[in-house]
């Protein structure tokens, strides 16, 4: 298993925006070498609890992206540019 990144993606398995985001996350890894650790929350209560810990009520749905280094997050559908800019902030 890969080491957990400081960048986290919380998603639902059947969530259409989450599936689009997954493609962008894969592109980000290919284009920029940036990895994001993904957690499925609709069918995994431990992952859902972890999402709520980081969300702190700021985002109550998926997709939810969180940067453990700077407490920056994205909530909901985003563009590739928004994802890339968020991921590059240290």
BAFI-3210 file (N, C-alpha, C; in Angstrom, 3 decimals, decimal comma, padded with zeros to 6 digits):
// residues 90
n [1|2|3|4|5|6|7|8|9|10|11|12|13|14|15|16|17|18|19|20|21|22|23|24|25|26|27|28|29|30|31|32|33|34|35|36|37|38|39|40|41|42|43|44|45|46|47|48|49|50|51|52|53|54|55|56|57|58|59|60|61|62|63|64|65|66|67|68|69|70|71|72|73|74|75|76|77|78|79|80|81|82|83|84|85|86|87|88|89|90]
n.u [000,836|000,461|002,167|000,443|-000,617|-000,275|-002,367|-005,769|-008,587|-011,963|-014,607|-017,620|-018,594|-020,526|-020,860|-021,290|-019,850|-017,587|-016,430|-015,638|-013,765|-011,893|-010,689|-009,384|-007,631|-005,988|-004,838|-003,479|-001,504|-000,086|000,660|001,824|003,063|001,903|000,459|-002,640|-004,294|-007,006|-010,248|-013,042|-016,274|-019,023|-019,604|-018,007|-017,639|-015,568|-013,882|-015,700|-015,956|-013,355|-013,374|-015,249|-013,838|-011,757|-013,249|-014,733|-017,319|-017,361|-017,780|-020,203|-020,584|-019,652|-017,596|-014,873|-011,979|-008,894|-006,119|-003,648|-001,421|-001,834|-004,452|-006,232|-009,061|-011,242|-014,553|-017,055|-017,777|-015,017|-012,763|-010,051|-007,940|-008,473|-008,139|-005,419|-004,143|-004,885|-003,648|-000,950|-000,373|001,494]
n.v [-001,184|002,264|005,015|007,272|010,331|013,884|015,085|014,608|012,810|012,522|010,484|009,246|006,025|005,722|008,263|010,660|013,241|012,622|010,536|011,885|013,564|011,671|010,967|013,368|013,456|011,286|012,291|014,480|013,180|011,959|014,214|016,090|014,708|014,529|013,033|011,903|010,708|008,514|008,124|006,156|006,989|006,478|003,814|003,075|003,434|004,184|005,691|007,710|008,923|009,902|011,792|013,614|014,529|016,033|017,781|019,394|020,383|022,092|021,090|018,990|016,948|014,944|015,311|015,777|017,423|017,541|019,215|018,276|019,676|022,459|023,007|023,636|023,261|021,709|021,642|019,787|019,686|020,414|022,211|021,050|022,856|024,194|022,050|021,391|023,826|023,961|021,621|022,193|024,161|024,719]
n.w [000,000|-000,748|000,829|002,955|001,651|002,306|001,215|000,926|-000,305|000,033|-000,816|-002,442|-003,493|-005,557|-006,505|-008,952|-009,400|-007,910|-009,332|-011,650|-010,477|-009,661|-012,087|-012,627|-010,468|-011,052|-013,415|-012,329|-010,860|-012,951|-014,563|-012,772|-010,748|-008,256|-005,504|-004,167|-001,401|-001,252|000,207|000,627|001,636|001,792|002,207|004,253|007,492|009,221|007,564|007,002|009,509|009,769|007,703|008,755|010,951|009,755|008,209|009,943|009,967|007,808|005,302|004,289|002,548|-000,324|-003,236|-000,941|-000,344|001,372|002,793|004,853|005,701|005,539|006,228|004,223|002,086|-000,340|-001,490|-002,954|-006,524|-008,639|-010,842|-012,959|-012,798|-010,386|-008,611|-009,075|-008,311|-005,598|-004,647|-004,971|-003,135|-000,291]
ca.u [000,000|001,215|002,162|-000,595|-000,234|-000,878|-003,555|-006,770|-009,840|-013,052|-015,536|-018,622|-018,362|-021,485|-020,994|-020,786|-018,749|-016,398|-015,817|-014,939|-012,609|-010,903|-009,935|-008,493|-006,584|-005,048|-004,119|-002,567|-000,354|000,683|001,203|002,558|003,697|001,279|-000,422|-003,705|-004,824|-008,472|-011,019|-014,457|-016,977|-020,427|-019,707|-016,968|-017,918|-014,305|-013,475|-016,648|-015,555|-012,132|-013,781|-015,898|-012,762|-011,069|-014,223|-015,131|-018,589|-017,210|-018,261|-020,924|-020,812|-018,502|-016,217|-014,236|-010,518|-008,296|-004,662|-003,283|-000,331|-002,223|-005,871|-007,018|-009,951|-012,165|-015,814|-017,895|-017,138|-013,993|-012,079|-008,679|-007,086|-008,688|-007,507|-003,969|-003,713|-005,046|-002,657|000,399|-000,169|002,129]
ca.v [000,000|003,508|005,853|008,290|011,693|014,940|015,479|013,564|012,904|011,729|010,330|008,187|005,095|005,913|009,715|011,086|014,219|011,959|009,777|012,885|014,001|010,591|011,103|014,525|013,064|010,455|013,206|015,266|012,320|011,800|015,492|016,876|013,834|014,785|011,944|012,198|009,487|008,532|007,391|005,984|007,268|006,062|002,418|002,832|004,377|004,711|006,766|008,800|009,602|010,639|012,955|014,574|015,105|017,056|018,731|020,312|020,988|023,008|020,400|017,818|016,021|014,561|015,112|016,674|017,310|018,192|019,278|018,201|020,601|023,876|023,075|024,103|022,213|021,943|020,949|019,708|019,556|021,423|022,082|020,549|023,972|024,397|020,918|021,545|024,958|023,556|020,593|022,765|025,046|024,018]
ca.w [000,000|-000,796|002,017|002,897|001,280|003,130|000,467|001,094|-001,053|000,586|-001,934|-002,407|-004,606|-006,642|-006,678|-010,266|-009,331|-007,359|-010,433|-012,479|-009,709|-009,690|-013,339|-012,475|-009,511|-011,825|-014,306|-011,488|-010,551|-014,189|-015,046|-011,772|-009,761|-006,956|-005,089|-003,218|-000,808|-001,378|001,204|000,313|002,887|001,796|002,634|005,251|008,588|009,767|006,661|007,177|010,750|009,463|006,925|009,647|011,771|008,973|007,669|011,022|009,600|006,667|004,105|004,782|001,453|-001,133|-002,801|000,018|-000,421|002,537|002,869|006,269|006,023|005,660|006,582|003,088|001,609|-001,448|-001,234|-004,137|-007,839|-008,920|-012,119|-012,837|-012,381|-008,945|-007,940|-009,183|-007,489|-004,189|-004,327|-004,994|-001,982|000,817]
c.u [000,881|001,130|001,107|000,011|-000,797|-002,132|-004,547|-008,005|-010,848|-014,154|-016,558|-018,484|-019,278|-021,690|-020,432|-019,697|-017,457|-015,668|-015,067|-013,675|-011,513|-010,058|-008,954|-007,357|-005,541|-004,215|-003,099|-001,322|000,531|001,388|002,148|003,303|003,136|000,286|-001,435|-004,233|-006,344|-009,116|-012,486|-015,249|-018,432|-020,614|-018,677|-017,111|-016,640|-013,805|-014,405|-016,312|-014,303|-012,458|-014,399|-014,875|-012,082|-012,027|-014,620|-016,414|-018,532|-017,731|-018,936|-021,230|-019,517|-018,675|-015,757|-012,742|-009,909|-006,778|-004,272|-002,199|-000,809|-003,711|-006,733|-007,869|-010,724|-013,393|-016,655|-017,077|-016,166|-013,437|-010,686|-007,747|-007,237|-008,011|-005,999|-003,472|-003,810|-003,933|-001,246|000,671|000,418|001,631]
c.v [001,248|004,243|006,944|009,650|012,673|015,493|014,320|013,864|011,968|011,698|009,243|007,332|005,353|007,380|010,160|012,168|013,608|011,156|010,715|013,349|012,941|010,669|012,278|014,226|012,204|011,316|014,036|014,458|012,161|013,094|016,163|016,017|014,005|013,669|012,435|010,863|009,581|007,650|007,341|006,110|006,788|004,650|002,073|003,865|004,950|005,861|007,969|009,599|010,438|011,905|014,017|015,263|016,252|018,144|019,792|021,058|021,920|022,406|019,126|016,801|015,688|015,109|016,198|016,402|018,119|018,096|019,337|019,199|022,025|024,083|023,651|022,950|022,680|021,092|020,965|019,587|020,712|021,199|021,496|021,644|024,250|023,288|021,080|022,679|024,629|022,577|021,156|023,720|024,234|024,577]
c.w [000,000|000,530|001,852|002,571|002,309|002,468|000,486|000,267|-000,408|-000,461|-001,652|-003,657|-005,798|-006,998|-008,031|-010,204|-008,791|-008,434|-011,379|-011,774|-009,718|-010,962|-013,254|-011,514|-010,215|-012,763|-013,523|-011,144|-011,784|-014,589|-014,064|-010,747|-008,359|-006,650|-004,063|-002,711|-000,775|-000,314|000,790|001,620|002,928|002,338|003,712|006,365|009,216|008,895|006,792|008,445|010,529|008,669|007,839|010,557|011,018|008,471|008,691|010,665|008,401|005,370|004,581|003,696|000,742|-002,545|-001,828|-000,032|000,721|002,489|004,345|006,659|006,274|005,956|005,458|002,569|000,381|-001,174|-002,498|-005,412|-008,067|-010,325|-011,879|-012,327|-010,884|-008,149|-007,918|-008,278|-006,009|-003,786|-004,237|-003,835|-000,834|002,110]
res [x|x|x|x|x|x|x|x|x|x|x|x|x|x|x|x|x|x|x|x|x|x|x|x|x|x|x|x|x|x|x|x|x|x|x|x|x|x|x|x|x|x|x|x|x|x|x|x|x|x|x|x|x|x|x|x|x|x|x|x|x|x|x|x|x|x|x|x|x|x|x|x|x|x|x|x|x|x|x|x|x|x|x|x|x|x|x|x|x|x]
***
